[in-house]
Amino acid sequence: MQRVRYEHVHQIKFTAVGARTIADLIRNFEESLQLFRQWEEKGIQLDPHGAGSNYAIFYTYDEEVAKQEGFERIRTESGNPLPRR
C-alpha cells in the first residue's frame, strides 16, 4: 500500500509588509515562528527541495494532521500525482 503525501505551499511573507513599528515586526516574526513550531510538534516536514525565495513546501503523511492544518492530498510516496477530489 502506498502512503499518500499531503502538502502545503507556504508563502513566506516579508515581515516588514504592513509593519509600522518594531513591535509589528516582532509580532510578524512570532506568528510565523509559532506556526512552524506547531507544525514541527505535529511531525510536519519541510521538503528540502521545495524551498524558494518566497515560499516553502511542507508535507506530512498523516491524514489527520493534514486535515487539521489544511494540507492537500498531492502524491503517493513514489511521487505519482493523485487526481484532485
DAFENLIN-V150320 format. One record per residue. N is the residue number from 1. SS is DSSP state (hx for helix, st for strand, lp for the rest). PSI is psi in whole degrees, -180 to 180 (NA if undefined). OMEGA is omega in whole degrees, -180 to 180 (* if undefined). Layout:
N|SS|PSI|OMEGA ; N|SS|PSI|OMEGA
//
This chain:
1|lp|132|-179 ; 2|lp|142|175 ; 3|lp|146|179 ; 4|st|133|179 ; 5|st|132|177 ; 6|st|133|-175 ; 7|st|158|172 ; 8|st|126|174 ; 9|st|113|-176 ; 10|st|122|178 ; 11|st|122|178 ; 12|lp|114|-178 ; 13|lp|135|173 ; 14|lp|121|-170 ; 15|lp|-16|-179 ; 16|lp|-14|-179 ; 17|lp|122|179 ; 18|lp|-6|-179 ; 19|lp|139|177 ; 20|lp|-15|-179 ; 21|lp|168|175 ; 22|hx|-37|178 ; 23|hx|-37|177 ; 24|hx|-43|178 ; 25|hx|-46|179 ; 26|hx|-45|180 ; 27|hx|-43|179 ; 28|hx|-44|178 ; 29|hx|-43|-178 ; 30|hx|-37|178 ; 31|hx|-44|178 ; 32|hx|-43|-180 ; 33|hx|-43|179 ; 34|hx|-44|179 ; 35|hx|-46|-178 ; 36|hx|-37|177 ; 37|hx|-41|178 ; 38|hx|-47|179 ; 39|hx|-42|179 ; 40|hx|-42|179 ; 41|hx|-31|-180 ; 42|lp|0|178 ; 43|lp|10|178 ; 44|lp|140|-177 ; 45|st|153|172 ; 46|st|126|177 ; 47|st|116|-176 ; 48|st|-19|179 ; 49|st|6|-175 ; 50|st|34|178 ; 51|st|128|178 ; 52|lp|-168|-176 ; 53|lp|-25|-179 ; 54|lp|19|178 ; 55|st|163|173 ; 56|st|144|179 ; 57|st|124|177 ; 58|st|151|-178 ; 59|st|162|174 ; 60|st|156|172 ; 61|lp|0|-178 ; 62|lp|111|-176 ; 63|hx|-40|-179 ; 64|hx|-44|177 ; 65|hx|-41|180 ; 66|hx|-42|178 ; 67|hx|-44|-180 ; 68|hx|-38|-174 ; 69|hx|-1|177 ; 70|lp|27|178 ; 71|lp|156|-178 ; 72|st|146|176 ; 73|st|114|-171 ; 74|st|-55|-172 ; 75|st|165|176 ; 76|st|170|-180 ; 77|lp|-30|180 ; 78|lp|-2|176 ; 79|lp|0|-179 ; 80|lp|129|177 ; 81|st|145|176 ; 82|lp|148|177 ; 83|lp|144|177 ; 84|lp|143|178 ; 85|lp|NA|*
//
